[in-house]
Amino acid sequence: MTLSDFLLARINEDETVARVAIRTTAAEWVDCGSRLLGKSGEPNVFEVGFAEVTSGRYEAALAHIARHDPAHVLAECEAKRRIVEFHGPTAEPDPLCSACNVAYPCETPVLLALPYASHRHYREGWRQ
């Protein structure tokens, strides 16, 4: 598995989770102080179980959730996918970065992989 393969698999996982969230919740989330509302103004499914949400106890978590709504995640996935493909490996046996013309992987996919470093398929050798 190349670093590009690893990244594309993680991006696909992120995209799948976002698409499921769109199907099961509001398509656009809005941070309304201590409430997370869908575009329609109806309470979002993430409010369920937050009995103390009006006390502000979960306000920061809800703001974070709203900021990373599914549409935002899907846009990030598309951007990351294009970057990974742009900086993909050339043909073996000694692949080069197709964008930078340096030994593959270049620094770009290495940095994109850092958020996934705790994943079981991440290889420490990818860290530079």
DRENDO-397237 format. One record per residue (C-alpha): x, y, z. Coordinates in nm, 3 decimals. Example, Ala and Ser with C-alpha at 12.3 -4.5 7.8 and 13.67 -1.06 7.14 Angstrom:
! DRENDO-397237
r c1: 1.230 | c2: -0.450 | c3: 0.780
r c1: 1.367 | c2: -0.106 | c3: 0.714
! end
This chain:
! DRENDO-397237
r c1: 0.000 | c2: 0.000 | c3: 0.000
r c1: 0.142 | c2: 0.335 | c3: -0.101
r c1: 0.094 | c2: 0.648 | c3: 0.103
r c1: -0.145 | c2: 0.769 | c3: -0.170
r c1: -0.351 | c2: 0.450 | c3: -0.136
r c1: -0.360 | c2: 0.496 | c3: 0.242
r c1: -0.469 | c2: 0.860 | c3: 0.213
r c1: -0.736 | c2: 0.790 | c3: -0.047
r c1: -0.879 | c2: 0.515 | c3: 0.174
r c1: -0.896 | c2: 0.751 | c3: 0.476
r c1: -1.051 | c2: 1.026 | c3: 0.262
r c1: -1.310 | c2: 0.778 | c3: 0.136
r c1: -1.392 | c2: 0.682 | c3: 0.497
r c1: -1.434 | c2: 1.049 | c3: 0.593
r c1: -1.652 | c2: 1.105 | c3: 0.287
r c1: -1.873 | c2: 0.805 | c3: 0.368
r c1: -1.933 | c2: 0.925 | c3: 0.723
r c1: -2.023 | c2: 1.273 | c3: 0.595
r c1: -2.264 | c2: 1.134 | c3: 0.334
r c1: -2.439 | c2: 0.919 | c3: 0.596
r c1: -2.468 | c2: 1.225 | c3: 0.821
r c1: -2.630 | c2: 1.421 | c3: 0.537
r c1: -2.884 | c2: 1.144 | c3: 0.483
r c1: -2.968 | c2: 1.112 | c3: 0.852
r c1: -2.956 | c2: 1.476 | c3: 0.966
r c1: -3.001 | c2: 1.823 | c3: 0.824
r c1: -2.797 | c2: 1.893 | c3: 0.510
r c1: -2.651 | c2: 2.210 | c3: 0.660
r c1: -2.582 | c2: 2.272 | c3: 1.026
r c1: -2.579 | c2: 2.609 | c3: 1.193
r c1: -2.431 | c2: 2.697 | c3: 1.532
r c1: -2.702 | c2: 2.882 | c3: 1.723
r c1: -2.532 | c2: 2.937 | c3: 2.056
r c1: -2.618 | c2: 2.645 | c3: 2.279
r c1: -2.828 | c2: 2.468 | c3: 2.013
r c1: -2.725 | c2: 2.293 | c3: 1.695
r c1: -2.998 | c2: 2.347 | c3: 1.438
r c1: -3.048 | c2: 2.214 | c3: 1.091
r c1: -3.106 | c2: 2.449 | c3: 0.799
r c1: -3.481 | c2: 2.417 | c3: 0.856
r c1: -3.441 | c2: 2.543 | c3: 1.213
r c1: -3.533 | c2: 2.205 | c3: 1.357
r c1: -3.315 | c2: 2.064 | c3: 1.636
r c1: -3.042 | c2: 1.840 | c3: 1.500
r c1: -3.012 | c2: 1.475 | c3: 1.599
r c1: -2.691 | c2: 1.561 | c3: 1.787
r c1: -2.900 | c2: 1.750 | c3: 2.045
r c1: -3.057 | c2: 1.424 | c3: 2.154
r c1: -2.907 | c2: 1.323 | c3: 2.487
r c1: -2.769 | c2: 1.669 | c3: 2.565
r c1: -3.010 | c2: 1.740 | c3: 2.850
r c1: -2.786 | c2: 2.015 | c3: 2.984
r c1: -2.720 | c2: 2.180 | c3: 2.649
r c1: -2.898 | c2: 2.501 | c3: 2.750
r c1: -2.661 | c2: 2.540 | c3: 3.044
r c1: -2.374 | c2: 2.590 | c3: 2.801
r c1: -2.200 | c2: 2.272 | c3: 2.909
r c1: -2.181 | c2: 2.145 | c3: 2.550
r c1: -2.167 | c2: 2.479 | c3: 2.370
r c1: -1.805 | c2: 2.438 | c3: 2.255
r c1: -1.867 | c2: 2.082 | c3: 2.132
r c1: -2.176 | c2: 2.190 | c3: 1.940
r c1: -1.989 | c2: 2.482 | c3: 1.783
r c1: -1.718 | c2: 2.238 | c3: 1.673
r c1: -1.975 | c2: 1.998 | c3: 1.528
r c1: -2.148 | c2: 2.279 | c3: 1.339
r c1: -1.816 | c2: 2.404 | c3: 1.199
r c1: -1.741 | c2: 2.056 | c3: 1.062
r c1: -2.079 | c2: 1.988 | c3: 0.909
r c1: -2.102 | c2: 1.722 | c3: 0.636
r c1: -2.090 | c2: 1.972 | c3: 0.349
r c1: -1.763 | c2: 2.115 | c3: 0.487
r c1: -1.616 | c2: 1.765 | c3: 0.527
r c1: -1.714 | c2: 1.671 | c3: 0.171
r c1: -1.542 | c2: 1.983 | c3: 0.036
r c1: -1.229 | c2: 1.898 | c3: 0.236
r c1: -1.237 | c2: 1.540 | c3: 0.106
r c1: -1.251 | c2: 1.662 | c3: -0.255
r c1: -0.964 | c2: 1.905 | c3: -0.201
r c1: -0.751 | c2: 1.641 | c3: -0.026
r c1: -0.826 | c2: 1.384 | c3: -0.296
r c1: -0.707 | c2: 1.625 | c3: -0.567
r c1: -0.389 | c2: 1.705 | c3: -0.373
r c1: -0.313 | c2: 1.334 | c3: -0.319
r c1: -0.369 | c2: 1.257 | c3: -0.687
r c1: -0.156 | c2: 1.555 | c3: -0.794
r c1: 0.130 | c2: 1.437 | c3: -0.569
r c1: 0.093 | c2: 1.068 | c3: -0.652
r c1: 0.376 | c2: 0.830 | c3: -0.736
r c1: 0.510 | c2: 0.772 | c3: -1.085
r c1: 0.580 | c2: 0.418 | c3: -1.209
r c1: 0.794 | c2: 0.179 | c3: -1.006
r c1: 1.068 | c2: 0.072 | c3: -0.929
r c1: 1.187 | c2: 0.412 | c3: -0.802
r c1: 0.872 | c2: 0.626 | c3: -0.796
r c1: 0.890 | c2: 1.003 | c3: -0.800
r c1: 0.624 | c2: 1.251 | c3: -0.692
r c1: 0.435 | c2: 1.330 | c3: -1.012
r c1: 0.412 | c2: 1.699 | c3: -0.911
r c1: 0.748 | c2: 1.768 | c3: -0.746
r c1: 0.971 | c2: 1.526 | c3: -0.938
r c1: 1.144 | c2: 1.423 | c3: -0.613
r c1: 1.149 | c2: 1.082 | c3: -0.447
r c1: 0.799 | c2: 0.966 | c3: -0.358
r c1: 0.645 | c2: 1.047 | c3: -0.120
r c1: 0.714 | c2: 1.417 | c3: -0.120
r c1: 0.634 | c2: 1.627 | c3: 0.185
r c1: 0.276 | c2: 1.704 | c3: 0.077
r c1: 0.118 | c2: 1.357 | c3: 0.121
r c1: 0.339 | c2: 1.300 | c3: 0.427
r c1: 0.184 | c2: 1.606 | c3: 0.591
r c1: -0.168 | c2: 1.514 | c3: 0.478
r c1: -0.125 | c2: 1.176 | c3: 0.649
r c1: -0.033 | c2: 1.316 | c3: 0.991
r c1: -0.394 | c2: 1.344 | c3: 1.114
r c1: -0.428 | c2: 0.970 | c3: 1.044
r c1: -0.107 | c2: 0.867 | c3: 1.223
r c1: -0.301 | c2: 0.674 | c3: 1.487
r c1: -0.469 | c2: 0.459 | c3: 1.220
r c1: -0.363 | c2: 0.094 | c3: 1.229
r c1: -0.247 | c2: 0.103 | c3: 0.865
r c1: -0.031 | c2: 0.412 | c3: 0.905
r c1: 0.340 | c2: 0.335 | c3: 0.864
r c1: 0.592 | c2: 0.519 | c3: 1.077
r c1: 0.826 | c2: 0.514 | c3: 0.775
r c1: 0.597 | c2: 0.771 | c3: 0.612
r c1: 0.690 | c2: 1.023 | c3: 0.879
r c1: 0.981 | c2: 1.241 | c3: 0.766
! end
